[in-house]
Amino acid sequence: MPRVELVALIGAVALVATTHPASAQQAVMREADIVDLRVGQRVLVDDGSCPAGQIKQVIGARLSQNGVVRTQSCVQRLAKK
């Protein structure tokens, strides 16, 4: 396989892996249940704060002097298989 095609394939796989929301994550019931969040880690929180069909996602966004800064957003809830 030529190098350019290999790089494109790796990029496509990385893109799919990072954009697929919450594929194999467990959800916690309260954000307070999240301990030792690492930078880049994503945790789902099923606390009812998001609209129907969505779930809260907490991400360790960056490191500060006080620890890991968290960001929160509502993401599409995946159907259970």
PyMOL Python script that loads the backbone (N, CA, C, O; Angstrom):
from pymol import cmd

cmd.read_pdbstr("""\
ATOM      1  N   MET A   1       0.856  -1.176   0.000  1.00  0.00           N
ATOM      2  CA  MET A   1       0.000   0.000   0.000  1.00  0.00           C
ATOM      3  C   MET A   1       0.902   1.240   0.000  1.00  0.00           C
ATOM      4  O   MET A   1       1.820   1.333   0.816  1.00  0.00           O
ATOM      5  N   PRO A   2       0.653   2.181  -0.896  1.00  0.00           N
ATOM      6  CA  PRO A   2       1.465   3.400  -0.916  1.00  0.00           C
ATOM      7  C   PRO A   2       1.317   4.185   0.379  1.00  0.00           C
ATOM      8  O   PRO A   2       0.287   4.117   1.050  1.00  0.00           O
ATOM      9  N   ARG A   3       2.355   4.926   0.714  1.00  0.00           N
ATOM     10  CA  ARG A   3       2.416   5.658   1.992  1.00  0.00           C
ATOM     11  C   ARG A   3       1.267   6.645   2.151  1.00  0.00           C
ATOM     12  O   ARG A   3       0.711   6.757   3.244  1.00  0.00           O
ATOM     13  N   VAL A   4       0.896   7.363   1.097  1.00  0.00           N
ATOM     14  CA  VAL A   4      -0.171   8.372   1.191  1.00  0.00           C
ATOM     15  C   VAL A   4      -1.504   7.703   1.530  1.00  0.00           C
ATOM     16  O   VAL A   4      -2.267   8.217   2.348  1.00  0.00           O
ATOM     17  N   GLU A   5      -1.784   6.561   0.905  1.00  0.00           N
ATOM     18  CA  GLU A   5      -3.023   5.852   1.202  1.00  0.00           C
ATOM     19  C   GLU A   5      -3.033   5.321   2.630  1.00  0.00           C
ATOM     20  O   GLU A   5      -4.071   5.333   3.292  1.00  0.00           O
ATOM     21  N   LEU A   6      -1.890   4.859   3.103  1.00  0.00           N
ATOM     22  CA  LEU A   6      -1.787   4.356   4.466  1.00  0.00           C
ATOM     23  C   LEU A   6      -2.044   5.475   5.477  1.00  0.00           C
ATOM     24  O   LEU A   6      -2.756   5.272   6.461  1.00  0.00           O
ATOM     25  N   VAL A   7      -1.473   6.638   5.240  1.00  0.00           N
ATOM     26  CA  VAL A   7      -1.678   7.785   6.132  1.00  0.00           C
ATOM     27  C   VAL A   7      -3.148   8.203   6.117  1.00  0.00           C
ATOM     28  O   VAL A   7      -3.716   8.520   7.162  1.00  0.00           O
ATOM     29  N   ALA A   8      -3.763   8.202   4.935  1.00  0.00           N
ATOM     30  CA  ALA A   8      -5.178   8.563   4.832  1.00  0.00           C
ATOM     31  C   ALA A   8      -6.048   7.552   5.576  1.00  0.00           C
ATOM     32  O   ALA A   8      -7.003   7.939   6.250  1.00  0.00           O
ATOM     33  N   LEU A   9      -5.729   6.265   5.460  1.00  0.00           N
ATOM     34  CA  LEU A   9      -6.484   5.229   6.153  1.00  0.00           C
ATOM     35  C   LEU A   9      -6.367   5.376   7.672  1.00  0.00           C
ATOM     36  O   LEU A   9      -7.365   5.286   8.387  1.00  0.00           O
ATOM     37  N   ILE A  10      -5.167   5.598   8.150  1.00  0.00           N
ATOM     38  CA  ILE A  10      -4.956   5.781   9.592  1.00  0.00           C
ATOM     39  C   ILE A  10      -5.707   7.011  10.085  1.00  0.00           C
ATOM     40  O   ILE A  10      -6.306   6.983  11.160  1.00  0.00           O
ATOM     41  N   GLY A  11      -5.678   8.083   9.315  1.00  0.00           N
ATOM     42  CA  GLY A  11      -6.403   9.299   9.686  1.00  0.00           C
ATOM     43  C   GLY A  11      -7.900   9.075   9.748  1.00  0.00           C
ATOM     44  O   GLY A  11      -8.570   9.570  10.654  1.00  0.00           O
ATOM     45  N   ALA A  12      -8.428   8.327   8.784  1.00  0.00           N
ATOM     46  CA  ALA A  12      -9.865   8.046   8.769  1.00  0.00           C
ATOM     47  C   ALA A  12     -10.278   7.202   9.971  1.00  0.00           C
ATOM     48  O   ALA A  12     -11.310   7.462  10.590  1.00  0.00           O
ATOM     49  N   VAL A  13      -9.479   6.200  10.298  1.00  0.00           N
ATOM     50  CA  VAL A  13      -9.780   5.358  11.463  1.00  0.00           C
ATOM     51  C   VAL A  13      -9.727   6.187  12.745  1.00  0.00           C
ATOM     52  O   VAL A  13     -10.587   6.037  13.612  1.00  0.00           O
ATOM     53  N   ALA A  14      -8.738   7.048  12.870  1.00  0.00           N
ATOM     54  CA  ALA A  14      -8.630   7.900  14.059  1.00  0.00           C
ATOM     55  C   ALA A  14      -9.823   8.845  14.168  1.00  0.00           C
ATOM     56  O   ALA A  14     -10.329   9.083  15.265  1.00  0.00           O
ATOM     57  N   LEU A  15     -10.270   9.381  13.040  1.00  0.00           N
ATOM     58  CA  LEU A  15     -11.414  10.289  13.044  1.00  0.00           C
ATOM     59  C   LEU A  15     -12.678   9.578  13.499  1.00  0.00           C
ATOM     60  O   LEU A  15     -13.427  10.111  14.317  1.00  0.00           O
ATOM     61  N   VAL A  16     -12.921   8.387  12.981  1.00  0.00           N
ATOM     62  CA  VAL A  16     -14.105   7.619  13.369  1.00  0.00           C
ATOM     63  C   VAL A  16     -14.031   7.261  14.847  1.00  0.00           C
ATOM     64  O   VAL A  16     -15.036   7.345  15.553  1.00  0.00           O
ATOM     65  N   ALA A  17     -12.867   6.869  15.319  1.00  0.00           N
ATOM     66  CA  ALA A  17     -12.715   6.466  16.717  1.00  0.00           C
ATOM     67  C   ALA A  17     -12.967   7.630  17.668  1.00  0.00           C
ATOM     68  O   ALA A  17     -13.505   7.426  18.756  1.00  0.00           O
ATOM     69  N   THR A  18     -12.592   8.834  17.284  1.00  0.00           N
ATOM     70  CA  THR A  18     -12.756   9.972  18.188  1.00  0.00           C
ATOM     71  C   THR A  18     -14.109  10.638  18.071  1.00  0.00           C
ATOM     72  O   THR A  18     -14.506  11.352  18.993  1.00  0.00           O
ATOM     73  N   THR A  19     -14.849  10.439  16.969  1.00  0.00           N
ATOM     74  CA  THR A  19     -16.135  11.104  16.818  1.00  0.00           C
ATOM     75  C   THR A  19     -17.316  10.229  17.184  1.00  0.00           C
ATOM     76  O   THR A  19     -18.433  10.730  17.311  1.00  0.00           O
ATOM     77  N   HIS A  20     -17.099   8.925  17.359  1.00  0.00           N
ATOM     78  CA  HIS A  20     -18.187   8.026  17.730  1.00  0.00           C
ATOM     79  C   HIS A  20     -18.491   8.234  19.209  1.00  0.00           C
ATOM     80  O   HIS A  20     -17.680   7.852  20.053  1.00  0.00           O
ATOM     81  N   PRO A  21     -19.640   8.830  19.550  1.00  0.00           N
ATOM     82  CA  PRO A  21     -19.892   9.204  20.937  1.00  0.00           C
ATOM     83  C   PRO A  21     -20.152   8.019  21.853  1.00  0.00           C
ATOM     84  O   PRO A  21     -21.047   7.209  21.608  1.00  0.00           O
ATOM     85  N   ALA A  22     -19.373   7.932  22.891  1.00  0.00           N
ATOM     86  CA  ALA A  22     -19.634   7.032  24.012  1.00  0.00           C
ATOM     87  C   ALA A  22     -19.906   5.589  23.611  1.00  0.00           C
ATOM     88  O   ALA A  22     -20.891   5.000  24.055  1.00  0.00           O
ATOM     89  N   SER A  23     -19.062   5.025  22.792  1.00  0.00           N
ATOM     90  CA  SER A  23     -19.343   3.699  22.255  1.00  0.00           C
ATOM     91  C   SER A  23     -19.315   2.598  23.305  1.00  0.00           C
ATOM     92  O   SER A  23     -20.213   1.757  23.317  1.00  0.00           O
ATOM     93  N   ALA A  24     -18.330   2.571  24.179  1.00  0.00           N
ATOM     94  CA  ALA A  24     -18.235   1.462  25.128  1.00  0.00           C
ATOM     95  C   ALA A  24     -18.027   1.972  26.545  1.00  0.00           C
ATOM     96  O   ALA A  24     -17.293   1.369  27.328  1.00  0.00           O
ATOM     97  N   GLN A  25     -18.662   3.062  26.866  1.00  0.00           N
ATOM     98  CA  GLN A  25     -18.455   3.653  28.174  1.00  0.00           C
ATOM     99  C   GLN A  25     -19.599   3.291  29.110  1.00  0.00           C
ATOM    100  O   GLN A  25     -20.743   3.115  28.688  1.00  0.00           O
ATOM    101  N   GLN A  26     -19.266   3.185  30.369  1.00  0.00           N
ATOM    102  CA  GLN A  26     -20.271   3.005  31.401  1.00  0.00           C
ATOM    103  C   GLN A  26     -20.701   4.390  31.882  1.00  0.00           C
ATOM    104  O   GLN A  26     -19.908   5.332  31.869  1.00  0.00           O
ATOM    105  N   ALA A  27     -21.941   4.506  32.300  1.00  0.00           N
ATOM    106  CA  ALA A  27     -22.440   5.780  32.813  1.00  0.00           C
ATOM    107  C   ALA A  27     -22.494   5.728  34.338  1.00  0.00           C
ATOM    108  O   ALA A  27     -22.843   4.702  34.922  1.00  0.00           O
ATOM    109  N   VAL A  28     -22.147   6.842  34.971  1.00  0.00           N
ATOM    110  CA  VAL A  28     -22.315   6.980  36.414  1.00  0.00           C
ATOM    111  C   VAL A  28     -23.585   7.791  36.654  1.00  0.00           C
ATOM    112  O   VAL A  28     -24.056   8.485  35.752  1.00  0.00           O
ATOM    113  N   MET A  29     -24.135   7.711  37.847  1.00  0.00           N
ATOM    114  CA  MET A  29     -25.396   8.393  38.138  1.00  0.00           C
ATOM    115  C   MET A  29     -25.217   9.845  38.575  1.00  0.00           C
ATOM    116  O   MET A  29     -26.121  10.662  38.403  1.00  0.00           O
ATOM    117  N   ARG A  30     -24.047  10.167  39.143  1.00  0.00           N
ATOM    118  CA  ARG A  30     -23.797  11.533  39.602  1.00  0.00           C
ATOM    119  C   ARG A  30     -22.404  11.955  39.178  1.00  0.00           C
ATOM    120  O   ARG A  30     -21.486  11.135  39.146  1.00  0.00           O
ATOM    121  N   GLU A  31     -22.242  13.213  38.856  1.00  0.00           N
ATOM    122  CA  GLU A  31     -20.918  13.709  38.488  1.00  0.00           C
ATOM    123  C   GLU A  31     -19.945  13.591  39.654  1.00  0.00           C
ATOM    124  O   GLU A  31     -18.739  13.456  39.444  1.00  0.00           O
ATOM    125  N   ALA A  32     -20.454  13.641  40.876  1.00  0.00           N
ATOM    126  CA  ALA A  32     -19.601  13.494  42.058  1.00  0.00           C
ATOM    127  C   ALA A  32     -18.984  12.095  42.147  1.00  0.00           C
ATOM    128  O   ALA A  32     -18.004  11.890  42.864  1.00  0.00           O
ATOM    129  N   ASP A  33     -19.562  11.131  41.413  1.00  0.00           N
ATOM    130  CA  ASP A  33     -19.017   9.769  41.411  1.00  0.00           C
ATOM    131  C   ASP A  33     -17.748   9.643  40.568  1.00  0.00           C
ATOM    132  O   ASP A  33     -17.085   8.606  40.600  1.00  0.00           O
ATOM    133  N   ILE A  34     -17.411  10.680  39.823  1.00  0.00           N
ATOM    134  CA  ILE A  34     -16.206  10.650  38.988  1.00  0.00           C
ATOM    135  C   ILE A  34     -15.024  11.070  39.852  1.00  0.00           C
ATOM    136  O   ILE A  34     -14.954  12.210  40.311  1.00  0.00           O
ATOM    137  N   VAL A  35     -14.102  10.147  40.070  1.00  0.00           N
ATOM    138  CA  VAL A  35     -12.888  10.458  40.826  1.00  0.00           C
ATOM    139  C   VAL A  35     -11.691  10.221  39.928  1.00  0.00           C
ATOM    140  O   VAL A  35     -11.728   9.354  39.055  1.00  0.00           O
ATOM    141  N   ASP A  36     -10.642  10.975  40.132  1.00  0.00           N
ATOM    142  CA  ASP A  36      -9.395  10.829  39.385  1.00  0.00           C
ATOM    143  C   ASP A  36      -9.591  10.930  37.874  1.00  0.00           C
ATOM    144  O   ASP A  36      -9.069  10.104  37.125  1.00  0.00           O
ATOM    145  N   LEU A  37     -10.344  11.939  37.419  1.00  0.00           N
ATOM    146  CA  LEU A  37     -10.522  12.168  35.986  1.00  0.00           C
ATOM    147  C   LEU A  37      -9.190  12.600  35.384  1.00  0.00           C
ATOM    148  O   LEU A  37      -8.522  13.488  35.913  1.00  0.00           O
ATOM    149  N   ARG A  38      -8.809  11.971  34.279  1.00  0.00           N
ATOM    150  CA  ARG A  38      -7.545  12.293  33.609  1.00  0.00           C
ATOM    151  C   ARG A  38      -7.808  13.175  32.397  1.00  0.00           C
ATOM    152  O   ARG A  38      -8.919  13.187  31.867  1.00  0.00           O
ATOM    153  N   VAL A  39      -6.802  13.906  31.960  1.00  0.00           N
ATOM    154  CA  VAL A  39      -6.924  14.752  30.773  1.00  0.00           C
ATOM    155  C   VAL A  39      -7.237  13.848  29.583  1.00  0.00           C
ATOM    156  O   VAL A  39      -6.538  12.863  29.346  1.00  0.00           O
ATOM    157  N   GLY A  40      -8.283  14.184  28.842  1.00  0.00           N
ATOM    158  CA  GLY A  40      -8.699  13.418  27.681  1.00  0.00           C
ATOM    159  C   GLY A  40      -9.711  12.326  27.979  1.00  0.00           C
ATOM    160  O   GLY A  40     -10.320  11.786  27.055  1.00  0.00           O
ATOM    161  N   GLN A  41      -9.903  11.991  29.241  1.00  0.00           N
ATOM    162  CA  GLN A  41     -10.851  10.944  29.606  1.00  0.00           C
ATOM    163  C   GLN A  41     -12.281  11.469  29.470  1.00  0.00           C
ATOM    164  O   GLN A  41     -12.555  12.627  29.784  1.00  0.00           O
ATOM    165  N   ARG A  42     -13.181  10.616  29.004  1.00  0.00           N
ATOM    166  CA  ARG A  42     -14.593  10.968  28.850  1.00  0.00           C
ATOM    167  C   ARG A  42     -15.429  10.034  29.720  1.00  0.00           C
ATOM    168  O   ARG A  42     -15.243   8.817  29.706  1.00  0.00           O
ATOM    169  N   VAL A  43     -16.352  10.624  30.474  1.00  0.00           N
ATOM    170  CA  VAL A  43     -17.224   9.841  31.344  1.00  0.00           C
ATOM    171  C   VAL A  43     -18.659  10.306  31.103  1.00  0.00           C
ATOM    172  O   VAL A  43     -18.929  11.505  31.021  1.00  0.00           O
ATOM    173  N   LEU A  44     -19.571   9.344  30.989  1.00  0.00           N
ATOM    174  CA  LEU A  44     -20.987   9.663  30.834  1.00  0.00           C
ATOM    175  C   LEU A  44     -21.638   9.750  32.201  1.00  0.00           C
ATOM    176  O   LEU A  44     -21.343   8.954  33.092  1.00  0.00           O
ATOM    177  N   VAL A  45     -22.537  10.733  32.361  1.00  0.00           N
ATOM    178  CA  VAL A  45     -23.233  10.939  33.631  1.00  0.00           C
ATOM    179  C   VAL A  45     -24.735  10.943  33.343  1.00  0.00           C
ATOM    180  O   VAL A  45     -25.245  11.837  32.668  1.00  0.00           O
ATOM    181  N   ASP A  46     -25.429   9.940  33.857  1.00  0.00           N
ATOM    182  CA  ASP A  46     -26.867   9.797  33.624  1.00  0.00           C
ATOM    183  C   ASP A  46     -27.627  10.398  34.800  1.00  0.00           C
ATOM    184  O   ASP A  46     -28.223   9.679  35.601  1.00  0.00           O
ATOM    185  N   ASP A  47     -27.598  11.731  34.893  1.00  0.00           N
ATOM    186  CA  ASP A  47     -28.237  12.421  36.025  1.00  0.00           C
ATOM    187  C   ASP A  47     -29.533  13.135  35.641  1.00  0.00           C
ATOM    188  O   ASP A  47     -30.116  13.845  36.460  1.00  0.00           O
ATOM    189  N   GLY A  48     -29.984  12.951  34.403  1.00  0.00           N
ATOM    190  CA  GLY A  48     -31.246  13.553  33.980  1.00  0.00           C
ATOM    191  C   GLY A  48     -31.159  15.021  33.640  1.00  0.00           C
ATOM    192  O   GLY A  48     -32.194  15.658  33.445  1.00  0.00           O
ATOM    193  N   SER A  49     -29.973  15.583  33.561  1.00  0.00           N
ATOM    194  CA  SER A  49     -29.838  17.014  33.298  1.00  0.00           C
ATOM    195  C   SER A  49     -29.883  17.369  31.812  1.00  0.00           C
ATOM    196  O   SER A  49     -29.954  18.548  31.464  1.00  0.00           O
ATOM    197  N   CYS A  50     -29.845  16.370  30.936  1.00  0.00           N
ATOM    198  CA  CYS A  50     -29.870  16.617  29.490  1.00  0.00           C
ATOM    199  C   CYS A  50     -31.250  16.282  28.929  1.00  0.00           C
ATOM    200  O   CYS A  50     -32.012  15.542  29.552  1.00  0.00           O
ATOM    201  N   PRO A  51     -31.576  16.831  27.745  1.00  0.00           N
ATOM    202  CA  PRO A  51     -32.875  16.531  27.126  1.00  0.00           C
ATOM    203  C   PRO A  51     -33.035  15.043  26.819  1.00  0.00           C
ATOM    204  O   PRO A  51     -32.062  14.289  26.833  1.00  0.00           O
ATOM    205  N   ALA A  52     -34.262  14.633  26.543  1.00  0.00           N
ATOM    206  CA  ALA A  52     -34.561  13.235  26.215  1.00  0.00           C
ATOM    207  C   ALA A  52     -33.701  12.775  25.043  1.00  0.00           C
ATOM    208  O   ALA A  52     -33.537  13.498  24.060  1.00  0.00           O
ATOM    209  N   GLY A  53     -33.156  11.569  25.157  1.00  0.00           N
ATOM    210  CA  GLY A  53     -32.323  11.007  24.093  1.00  0.00           C
ATOM    211  C   GLY A  53     -30.870  11.417  24.169  1.00  0.00           C
ATOM    212  O   GLY A  53     -30.068  11.008  23.330  1.00  0.00           O
ATOM    213  N   GLN A  54     -30.511  12.226  25.170  1.00  0.00           N
ATOM    214  CA  GLN A  54     -29.133  12.670  25.336  1.00  0.00           C
ATOM    215  C   GLN A  54     -28.648  12.336  26.741  1.00  0.00           C
ATOM    216  O   GLN A  54     -29.440  12.075  27.646  1.00  0.00           O
ATOM    217  N   ILE A  55     -27.328  12.352  26.899  1.00  0.00           N
ATOM    218  CA  ILE A  55     -26.704  12.078  28.188  1.00  0.00           C
ATOM    219  C   ILE A  55     -25.533  13.043  28.369  1.00  0.00           C
ATOM    220  O   ILE A  55     -24.904  13.454  27.393  1.00  0.00           O
ATOM    221  N   LYS A  56     -25.245  13.400  29.613  1.00  0.00           N
ATOM    222  CA  LYS A  56     -24.143  14.329  29.879  1.00  0.00           C
ATOM    223  C   LYS A  56     -22.808  13.614  29.699  1.00  0.00           C
ATOM    224  O   LYS A  56     -22.622  12.490  30.164  1.00  0.00           O
ATOM    225  N   GLN A  57     -21.889  14.281  29.019  1.00  0.00           N
ATOM    226  CA  GLN A  57     -20.530  13.768  28.856  1.00  0.00           C
ATOM    227  C   GLN A  57     -19.572  14.746  29.545  1.00  0.00           C
ATOM    228  O   GLN A  57     -19.568  15.939  29.244  1.00  0.00           O
ATOM    229  N   VAL A  58     -18.778  14.234  30.454  1.00  0.00           N
ATOM    230  CA  VAL A  58     -17.785  15.046  31.165  1.00  0.00           C
ATOM    231  C   VAL A  58     -16.413  14.653  30.625  1.00  0.00           C
ATOM    232  O   VAL A  58     -16.074  13.472  30.558  1.00  0.00           O
ATOM    233  N   ILE A  59     -15.631  15.661  30.242  1.00  0.00           N
ATOM    234  CA  ILE A  59     -14.311  15.425  29.650  1.00  0.00           C
ATOM    235  C   ILE A  59     -13.262  16.137  30.486  1.00  0.00           C
ATOM    236  O   ILE A  59     -13.448  17.289  30.880  1.00  0.00           O
ATOM    237  N   GLY A  60     -12.164  15.453  30.755  1.00  0.00           N
ATOM    238  CA  GLY A  60     -11.011  16.093  31.377  1.00  0.00           C
ATOM    239  C   GLY A  60     -10.327  16.938  30.314  1.00  0.00           C
ATOM    240  O   GLY A  60      -9.583  16.412  29.486  1.00  0.00           O
ATOM    241  N   ALA A  61     -10.572  18.240  30.330  1.00  0.00           N
ATOM    242  CA  ALA A  61     -10.168  19.109  29.223  1.00  0.00           C
ATOM    243  C   ALA A  61      -8.693  19.491  29.254  1.00  0.00           C
ATOM    244  O   ALA A  61      -7.997  19.389  28.243  1.00  0.00           O
ATOM    245  N   ARG A  62      -8.223  19.927  30.410  1.00  0.00           N
ATOM    246  CA  ARG A  62      -6.828  20.374  30.501  1.00  0.00           C
ATOM    247  C   ARG A  62      -6.394  20.351  31.957  1.00  0.00           C
ATOM    248  O   ARG A  62      -7.215  20.264  32.870  1.00  0.00           O
ATOM    249  N   LEU A  63      -5.098  20.432  32.150  1.00  0.00           N
ATOM    250  CA  LEU A  63      -4.537  20.431  33.495  1.00  0.00           C
ATOM    251  C   LEU A  63      -4.301  21.861  33.949  1.00  0.00           C
ATOM    252  O   LEU A  63      -3.729  22.662  33.210  1.00  0.00           O
ATOM    253  N   SER A  64      -4.735  22.187  35.156  1.00  0.00           N
ATOM    254  CA  SER A  64      -4.489  23.504  35.741  1.00  0.00           C
ATOM    255  C   SER A  64      -3.746  23.311  37.059  1.00  0.00           C
ATOM    256  O   SER A  64      -3.445  22.182  37.448  1.00  0.00           O
ATOM    257  N   GLN A  65      -3.454  24.399  37.737  1.00  0.00           N
ATOM    258  CA  GLN A  65      -2.779  24.310  39.026  1.00  0.00           C
ATOM    259  C   GLN A  65      -3.634  23.604  40.070  1.00  0.00           C
ATOM    260  O   GLN A  65      -3.112  23.035  41.028  1.00  0.00           O
ATOM    261  N   ASN A  66      -4.951  23.643  39.881  1.00  0.00           N
ATOM    262  CA  ASN A  66      -5.870  23.032  40.839  1.00  0.00           C
ATOM    263  C   ASN A  66      -6.317  21.631  40.435  1.00  0.00           C
ATOM    264  O   ASN A  66      -7.174  21.049  41.100  1.00  0.00           O
ATOM    265  N   GLY A  67      -5.766  21.086  39.379  1.00  0.00           N
ATOM    266  CA  GLY A  67      -6.148  19.746  38.922  1.00  0.00           C
ATOM    267  C   GLY A  67      -6.687  19.777  37.501  1.00  0.00           C
ATOM    268  O   GLY A  67      -6.404  20.704  36.741  1.00  0.00           O
ATOM    269  N   VAL A  68      -7.454  18.775  37.150  1.00  0.00           N
ATOM    270  CA  VAL A  68      -7.994  18.651  35.803  1.00  0.00           C
ATOM    271  C   VAL A  68      -9.262  19.490  35.676  1.00  0.00           C
ATOM    272  O   VAL A  68     -10.179  19.369  36.488  1.00  0.00           O
ATOM    273  N   VAL A  69      -9.308  20.342  34.652  1.00  0.00           N
ATOM    274  CA  VAL A  69     -10.486  21.158  34.365  1.00  0.00           C
ATOM    275  C   VAL A  69     -11.463  20.311  33.558  1.00  0.00           C
ATOM    276  O   VAL A  69     -11.086  19.706  32.555  1.00  0.00           O
ATOM    277  N   ARG A  70     -12.714  20.271  33.997  1.00  0.00           N
ATOM    278  CA  ARG A  70     -13.739  19.459  33.344  1.00  0.00           C
ATOM    279  C   ARG A  70     -14.595  20.327  32.419  1.00  0.00           C
ATOM    280  O   ARG A  70     -14.867  21.491  32.710  1.00  0.00           O
ATOM    281  N   THR A  71     -15.011  19.732  31.302  1.00  0.00           N
ATOM    282  CA  THR A  71     -16.024  20.360  30.453  1.00  0.00           C
ATOM    283  C   THR A  71     -17.197  19.393  30.374  1.00  0.00           C
ATOM    284  O   THR A  71     -17.019  18.177  30.440  1.00  0.00           O
ATOM    285  N   GLN A  72     -18.390  19.943  30.232  1.00  0.00           N
ATOM    286  CA  GLN A  72     -19.592  19.127  30.175  1.00  0.00           C
ATOM    287  C   GLN A  72     -20.399  19.503  28.946  1.00  0.00           C
ATOM    288  O   GLN A  72     -20.471  20.671  28.562  1.00  0.00           O
ATOM    289  N   SER A  73     -21.000  18.497  28.338  1.00  0.00           N
ATOM    290  CA  SER A  73     -21.897  18.729  27.209  1.00  0.00           C
ATOM    291  C   SER A  73     -22.881  17.574  27.138  1.00  0.00           C
ATOM    292  O   SER A  73     -22.631  16.494  27.674  1.00  0.00           O
ATOM    293  N   CYS A  74     -23.998  17.812  26.474  1.00  0.00           N
ATOM    294  CA  CYS A  74     -24.975  16.759  26.249  1.00  0.00           C
ATOM    295  C   CYS A  74     -24.685  16.130  24.892  1.00  0.00           C
ATOM    296  O   CYS A  74     -24.522  16.836  23.896  1.00  0.00           O
ATOM    297  N   VAL A  75     -24.622  14.798  24.855  1.00  0.00           N
ATOM    298  CA  VAL A  75     -24.353  14.075  23.616  1.00  0.00           C
ATOM    299  C   VAL A  75     -25.470  13.073  23.374  1.00  0.00           C
ATOM    300  O   VAL A  75     -26.197  12.695  24.293  1.00  0.00           O
ATOM    301  N   GLN A  76     -25.593  12.651  22.127  1.00  0.00           N
ATOM    302  CA  GLN A  76     -26.620  11.681  21.756  1.00  0.00           C
ATOM    303  C   GLN A  76     -26.428  10.377  22.499  1.00  0.00           C
ATOM    304  O   GLN A  76     -25.322   9.836  22.524  1.00  0.00           O
ATOM    305  N   ARG A  77     -27.462   9.874  23.091  1.00  0.00           N
ATOM    306  CA  ARG A  77     -27.409   8.592  23.799  1.00  0.00           C
ATOM    307  C   ARG A  77     -27.511   7.489  22.744  1.00  0.00           C
ATOM    308  O   ARG A  77     -28.370   7.533  21.863  1.00  0.00           O
ATOM    309  N   LEU A  78     -26.628   6.510  22.846  1.00  0.00           N
ATOM    310  CA  LEU A  78     -26.656   5.394  21.905  1.00  0.00           C
ATOM    311  C   LEU A  78     -27.700   4.373  22.322  1.00  0.00           C
ATOM    312  O   LEU A  78     -27.943   4.160  23.510  1.00  0.00           O
ATOM    313  N   ALA A  79     -28.307   3.750  21.338  1.00  0.00           N
ATOM    314  CA  ALA A  79     -29.292   2.706  21.624  1.00  0.00           C
ATOM    315  C   ALA A  79     -28.566   1.482  22.179  1.00  0.00           C
ATOM    316  O   ALA A  79     -27.489   1.123  21.704  1.00  0.00           O
ATOM    317  N   LYS A  80     -29.152   0.854  23.173  1.00  0.00           N
ATOM    318  CA  LYS A  80     -28.559  -0.349  23.759  1.00  0.00           C
ATOM    319  C   LYS A  80     -28.792  -1.527  22.827  1.00  0.00           C
ATOM    320  O   LYS A  80     -29.859  -1.665  22.229  1.00  0.00           O
ATOM    321  N   LYS A  81     -27.770  -2.377  22.714  1.00  0.00           N
ATOM    322  CA  LYS A  81     -27.887  -3.545  21.837  1.00  0.00           C
ATOM    323  C   LYS A  81     -28.255  -4.758  22.640  1.00  0.00           C
ATOM    324  O   LYS A  81     -28.402  -5.846  22.084  1.00  0.00           O
TER     325      LYS A  81
END
""", "prot")
cmd.dss("prot")
cmd.show_as("cartoon", "prot")
cmd.util.cbc("prot")
cmd.orient("prot")
